[in-house]
């Protein structure tokens, strides 16, 4: 996300508008920004903790979780979010967990 200080208020407003649209449509689950002032930690299977990230991961900015009926719907919402945020979006799908 590369925007000027002048553009930032518009980007925030448009991003929030897309989230409000998702809420109104009944598809919003939750979302938020990553606090980049707090270093990530990696907790290993043996319980050890180190300041690191999972190899190959690079989560920055934030995330939005939507509950949608199809992947095509997910792509359409991702397009709306990407346009509002002025940045690319990585689309992932949660697998269903019957114990949740």
C-alpha positions in Angstrom: 0.0 0.0 0.0 1.7 3.1 -1.2 -0.4 6.3 -0.8 0.4 9.9 -0.1 -0.5 11.6 3.1 -3.1 13.5 1.2 -4.7 10.3 -0.2 -4.7 8.4 3.1 -8.0 9.8 4.5 -9.7 8.9 1.3 -8.3 5.4 1.3 -9.4 4.9 4.9 -12.9 6.1 4.1 -13.2 3.9 1.1 -11.8 0.9 2.9 -14.2 1.4 5.7 -17.1 1.8 3.2 -16.3 -1.6 1.7 -16.3 -3.2 5.2 -19.7 -1.5 6.0 -21.0 -2.9 2.7 -19.9 -6.4 3.7 -21.6 -6.0 7.1 -24.8 -4.8 5.4 -24.6 -7.8 3.1 -24.3 -10.1 6.1 -21.0 -11.6 4.9 -18.5 -9.9 7.3 -17.1 -12.2 10.0 -14.2 -10.1 11.4 -11.0 -8.3 10.5 -8.4 -6.0 11.7 -5.0 -4.6 11.2 -1.7 -6.1 12.2 0.1 -4.1 14.9 3.5 -3.8 13.3 4.9 -2.1 16.4 4.7 -5.5 18.2 7.2 -8.1 16.9 5.8 -11.5 15.8 6.9 -14.6 17.7 7.2 -18.1 16.4 6.2 -20.8 19.0 7.7 -24.2 18.0 6.2 -27.6 18.7 8.6 -28.0 21.6 7.3 -24.8 23.2 10.3 -22.7 22.5 9.6 -19.1 21.5 11.7 -16.8 19.3 11.1 -13.5 17.6 10.5 -14.7 14.1 7.9 -15.5 11.6 6.8 -18.8 10.0 9.2 -19.5 7.1 7.8 -18.0 3.9 5.1 -16.0 5.6 4.9 -12.2 5.3 1.6 -11.0 6.7 1.5 -7.2 6.6 -1.3 -4.7 6.9 -4.4 -6.5 8.0 -7.0 -9.1 7.1 -10.7 -9.5 6.6 -12.7 -12.7 7.0 -15.9 -13.0 5.0 -18.3 -15.9 4.8 -19.2 -16.3 1.2 -20.9 -19.1 -0.8 -18.5 -19.3 -3.7 -14.9 -18.6 -4.6 -16.2 -16.3 -7.4 -17.9 -14.2 -4.7 -14.7 -14.2 -2.7 -12.8 -12.9 -5.7 -15.4 -10.1 -6.2 -15.1 -9.0 -2.6 -11.3 -9.1 -2.8 -11.5 -6.9 -5.9 -13.6 -4.4 -4.0 -11.2 -4.4 -1.0 -8.1 -4.1 -3.3 -9.6 -1.1 -5.1 -10.5 0.6 -1.8 -7.1 -0.1 -0.2 -5.1 0.6 -3.3 -3.1 -2.6 -2.8 -3.1 -6.2 -3.8 -5.0 -8.7 -1.7 -4.1 -12.3 -1.0 -7.2 -14.5 -1.0 -7.2 -17.6 1.1 -10.0 -20.1 2.0 -10.5 -21.5 5.5 -11.1 -25.2 5.6 -14.2 -26.3 7.4 -13.5 -27.7 10.9 -16.5 -29.8 12.2 -15.3 -29.3 15.8 -15.5 -25.5 15.5 
